[in-house]
Amino acid sequence: MVGHLVVWCQVHDCDLPDVSDEDLARISAQLTPDVREVLSVPGALAARKAYGGTAPERVAEQLAALQAVVDEDAAWAAG
């Protein structure tokens, strides 16, 4: 579905944000205006909420876990 949308944009020489709601519906009935929330880099990243995903909260969890390991190893090395 998204592939069809991208091809449609290429054929019509436009960017994803420029596609009208009517054109989204013509491409696929499943492409409702709500899909715009994930048709951006921040939206696509936020949609990946599974463990290890790219959603900001998942990345923050991974950074916190890594920081804990670094702190533990630094304490060991200093001791």
N, C-alpha and C positions, 0 to 999 in steps of 0.2 A: 504494500500500500504506500509506504513512504517512498519506495523506489519510483512508483508511478508519479507521485507528487514531485519528486526531484526532476524526473524526465519532463513532466508538464512545465515546470519552471524553466527548464532549459529551452524547450520548444517555444515558450512564450516570452523568453528573455526577461525573466523577473526573479526576484528573490523570494524566499519562503514567506517573510513577513508581508509581502505585497499581494499574496494570493487572497482573493476575497472569500467571504464565507460561502457565497454561492458557488464559486469555483471549487472550493474544498468539497462541497456536497456533490458536485458533478463528478469529481475524481473518485470519491467513495462516500457512501452514506455514513460510514464510520468516522470520517474526518469531520467532526463537529468543531465549532469554534473553540471548544475547550482544549483541543489538541495544540493550540498555540502556546500553551503553558510549557510544553516540552519541545517546541520547535526553536529552541535557542540553546546556546551552550550552557548557561546556568540551569535552564529547565531540564535539559538532557542529563546533566550531572546529578541534579537533585532527584531525578526519577530512579536512579540506581541505588536503592536503599538496602539491598541485600548485604549480608556480612562481607566485608572486603570491597564493597562498592565505592562509587565515586561521589555519593551524596556527601555534602559537607559534614553532616554529623558522623558518618562512617569514617571519613578521613580524620576528623578530630579524635575519634576513638583510636584509630591506628597510630596517630601521632602520640597520644597519651601513653599507649602501650609501649611504643618505642622509647619514649622519654623515660619511662620507668626502668626499662632494661639498661639504658645508658647510665642513669643515675646509680643503679645497683652495681654495674660494672665499674663505674668511677669510684664508688665507695670501696669496692673490693681492691682496686688498684692503689688507692690512697692508704689502705689499711695495711 
